[in-house]
Amino acid sequence: MVPSCTITEPAQVCRNGTGSTPTTPQVEIVYYTDPLCSWSWAFEPHWRRLRYEFADQISRRMVMGGLIANWQQFADPLNDISRPAQMGPAWLQVEQISGMPVAAGIWSVDPPASSYPACIAVKAAEQQGQTIGAMYLRRLREAVMLEQRNIARTEVLAALAEALSAHLDVARFQHDLNSAPVLEAFREDLKDARYRDIGRFPTLIMRHTTGPAVIVVGYRPYPALREALARIAPDLAPPQLVGDLTAYIAFWQRVTAGEIAVAYDLDLTSATRMLDEAVARGMLTRDGQLYRPQVASLEPARGA
């Protein structure tokens, strides 16, 4: 069984709702996900390494799948989840399998009532560009997965936008959040997922710009992503490989030990030791489960 977040009821709700020189991408990737999907959070290390190593050779588009419309309609028989209290143990399993830290206590302290507000907020951030949308999605994931912040709450969504004010026009974000174009963009995402029968997250559709496509369903390790790429673009080679630790972290700005473990093919203990040694040498700073450069960049993460 491939680990994934399973969606059951988005369609009904949708119907009822209102440096280097850029190259031409050879592969287009559509990424179906949701801010509350713990398996998508677990997938971050593998997804980030792919985007880093292949850089401008791939283009990507995010589709917000609407994992939880509300708890009255939600049921995930694959993972035996039908109420918030059952989500916590499932998240702990995600941490054990993936090595990505997860603060599962939110499901007993302040469980999100829906993932729709966060999905809509991502579409609002995307009005300012795909890179900004990806940055905001990442910050949503960190907030709920690491900080136990309820991303179904409007005030939390606003606070996370403020935290990205160096990159994101907060006033515009607030205006767009409940605008007709943004709500329609989210409805189109739901329709897209329903049309393609996407019921599990994360799901990637990888398509060569001149031909074939493959679909990757559920949490998959980095070698599986490389294998999928090789099937549709056998001649595609990564223009850059993960090398210097500080350069990789500077690229993303904030990383977990689990992400470094995947990037360098290490076990979690070795990755944590390497990061903590870099902190001790003054190369990095640590904020809870996140490591960042000693001096944070004012530029958006290039691969966000």
URZI-V332620 format. One record per backbone hydrogen bond with DSSP energy under -0.5 kcal/mol. CO is the residue of the C=O (numbers start at 1). NH is the residue of the N-H. Records with the same first field share a line. If there is no record, write none. Layout:
CO = NH  NH
This chain:
1 = 3
3 = 219
5 = 201
9 = 13
10 = 14
11 = 15
12 = 16
13 = 17
23 = 25
26 = 209
27 = 59
28 = 207
29 = 31  61
30 = 32  205
31 = 33  63
32 = 202  203
33 = 65
34 = 37
36 = 38
37 = 41
38 = 42
39 = 43
40 = 44
41 = 44
43 = 46  47
44 = 48
45 = 49
46 = 50
47 = 51
48 = 52
49 = 53
50 = 54
51 = 55
53 = 239  240
54 = 57
55 = 58
57 = 26  27
59 = 29
61 = 31
63 = 33  65
67 = 69
68 = 115  116
70 = 73  74
76 = 79  80  81
81 = 76
83 = 86
84 = 87  88
85 = 89
86 = 90
87 = 91
88 = 92
89 = 93
90 = 94
91 = 95
92 = 96
93 = 97
94 = 98
95 = 99
102 = 104
103 = 106
104 = 107
105 = 108  109
106 = 110
115 = 119
116 = 120
117 = 121
118 = 122
119 = 123
120 = 124
121 = 125
122 = 126
123 = 127
124 = 127
125 = 128
126 = 129
129 = 133
130 = 134
131 = 135
132 = 136
133 = 137
134 = 138
135 = 139
136 = 140
137 = 141
138 = 142
139 = 143
140 = 144
141 = 145
142 = 146  147
143 = 147  149
144 = 148
145 = 103
149 = 151
150 = 153
153 = 157
154 = 158
155 = 159
156 = 160
157 = 161
158 = 162
159 = 163
160 = 164
161 = 164
162 = 165
164 = 167  168
168 = 170
169 = 173
170 = 174
171 = 175
172 = 176
173 = 177
174 = 178
175 = 178
176 = 179
179 = 183
180 = 184
181 = 185
182 = 186
183 = 187
184 = 188
185 = 189
186 = 190
187 = 191
188 = 192
189 = 193
190 = 194
191 = 195
192 = 196
193 = 198
194 = 197
197 = 199
199 = 7
201 = 5
202 = 218
203 = 32
204 = 206  216
205 = 30  207
206 = 214
207 = 28
208 = 211
212 = 208
214 = 206
215 = 217
216 = 204
221 = 224  225
222 = 226
223 = 227
224 = 228
225 = 229
226 = 230
227 = 231
228 = 232
229 = 232  233
233 = 236
244 = 248
245 = 249
246 = 250
247 = 251
248 = 252
249 = 253
251 = 302  303
252 = 254
255 = 291
256 = 260
257 = 261
258 = 262
259 = 263
260 = 264
261 = 266
262 = 265
267 = 271
268 = 272
269 = 273
270 = 274
271 = 275
272 = 276
273 = 277
274 = 278
275 = 279
276 = 280
277 = 281
278 = 283  284
279 = 282
283 = 294
285 = 292
287 = 290
290 = 287
291 = 255
292 = 285
294 = 296
301 = 304
